[in-house]
């Protein structure tokens, strides 16, 4: 083990955000202009789905990709659909193997979320709709739920 690795482990490890990027962004408004002509007083229904995946890149690099799908409906019409894949590249050194999953699937997404939320809000606003500011996501709860589901199906964690 070299001096840098020993120093990183003695400090509790290093987790460094190297870069962040929009990997894929799709905005659709299939019912325009009709959706703007409806006189519905009710707010549109907003459905949000968030998932996270991790890809190892080299010995100390990890790509964390958060996928956020947002669907807004007004009555029986779809106002808009947005899919964002927001990627980040992390350098991780000196973090014990057993601590990597919570770091990559909880802490990294927690730090990424405000940036992904801004990209989504801008895309929705640029599509002619009021921006949707997503509520914060409890990535620890998502991780625990996935961990339990994997344990029930016998998948390795």
N, C-alpha and C positions, 0 to 999 in steps of 0.2 A: 504494500500500500504506500502511495507517495505522500509527501507532506501536505499537499493540498487536500487530498481526500481525508486524511486524519484530522486536519483543521476543520473541514466542513462537518465531519461527524461530531467533533468536540463542540461545535457551535450548534448542534441540532440539525444540521443539514442545510442545504441551500436550495431554494426554489426561486427561479428567476424567469420572469416573463421576457422572452426574446422578441416576439413580434405578435401582432394580432391582425386579422384580416377577414374580409367578407369572402367566404368560400363560394357561396351560392346565394342568390337573392331572387325571389320570384314574387311578383305582385300581379294579381288578376282582379278585375272588376267586371265579371261577366254580365251584369245586368245594367250597365250604364247605357244610355242616360236614364233609363226608366227608374232606377233606384233613387235618383235625385228628384223625381217627380212624385214620389209617394208622400202622402200627407200624414204619415203615422206619427203620433205624438210620443210613442214609446221609444226608449233607447234601443239601439240594436243589441242583439244577443251576441256576445263575444265568447268564443271558445278558444282556449289556448292549450297547446300541448308542447311540453319541453322534454327533450332527451339529450343525453350526453354520451359521447363515445370517445375512446382514447386509442391512439395509434402510437407505438413506439417508433422513434426516429433516431437511429444511432444508439450508442450505449447510454447516453445521459439526456437524450432529448425525447420529448413527448408532445404530440399534437393532441390537443383537446378540442373537440368540435361540439358545439352546442347547436342543436336544431330546434328552432321555435316555429311552430305552425299557429297561425291566427286565422280564424274564420269568423266573419261578422255576417249575421243574417238579420234582416228586417222583415218580419212576417214570414212569408214563405220564399222570399227572394234573398239570394246571396249578395251582400253588399260588396265584400272583398275577401280575398284569400291571400295570405302572405306566408311564404316559407323562407326562412333565413337559416343558413348554415354559417355560423360565426366561428372561425377558427383562431386558435392561439398556439404558439409554439413555446414550450417551457424547457428550460435547462434545469435539471434536478440532479443534485449531487449530495451524497452523504445521508440520504433519507433511507432508513431501513425498508427492506422489501415489503414487510407487512404493513407499513404506513403509507405506501404508494397509493393504493386504491382510494382511501379517504382524501388524500391530498389532491389526486387527479380528478376525482368525481364529486368532491364537495368544495374544497377550498378554491381550486382553479375556476370552476364555473361560477362560484360566488363572486370572484373578482371580475370575471368576464361579463357578468349579467348586465351591469349598467351600460356598457358599451353596446351590447346587442340590443338592449331595450331602446337606446337612442336611434340605432339604425332602423329598427322596426317603426318607431314613431315617425321618423322622417319619411320613410317609404309610404306609410299610410297617409300622412299629410300631403305628400307630393302627389298621391293618387286622388286627391280631391276630398278627402274625408278628414274629420277631426282626428288629431293624433291619439293613438291609444297608448297610454302609459301603463305598462304591465306592472302588476303588483310584484314585489320581491318573491322569489321562489325559495322554498326551504329545501336546498339541495341535500342536506343531511337526512331529511325525511325520505327523499327520493332514493338516496343511497341505501338507507335502512330497509325500505320496502323492496328494493331490488335484491339486496343481500338475503332477505327472508325468502323471497320468491326463488332465488337460486338454490338456497338451502333445501327448500321443499321439493324442487325438481332434481336435486342432486348435482347441479352444475357447480363447478369449482368457482370460488370467489375471485 
